[in-house]
Amino acid sequence: MGKFVVKTGANGQFYFSLKATNGQKILASEGYTTKAACQNGIESVKKNAAIESRFEKKDSKNGKLYFNLKASNGQIIGTSEMYESEAGRDKGIASVQKNAPEAETVEE
């Protein structure tokens, strides 16, 4: 089962990442000013991961592919790692959909 990992950055902000069962990071958050806001972001990922239309497939300037997961208000709540192919990106989306809903949260 996947897990959300919460960390405090050097800037004092809180960040989470979603890691797959194999430990690979599949989604990362922006910074949050409070731990409670970070926890709300995790809950939003859990809720929105099941909705296909919340995933926005993107191309980066260097030709690699990634995706954003957006909340119902259009705000980005998580961004993926970079992928070499569309198939890889699609597997990343499927992994978020599979792992996020039941993932536990741990602090590092």
Beta strands, then each sheet from edge to edge (+ up, - down):
strand 1: 3-8
strand 2: 14-19
strand 3: 25-28
strand 4: 55-59
strand 5: 65-70
strand 6: 76-79
strand 7: 104-107
sheet 1: 3+ 2- 1+ 7+
sheet 2: 4+ 5- 6+
end
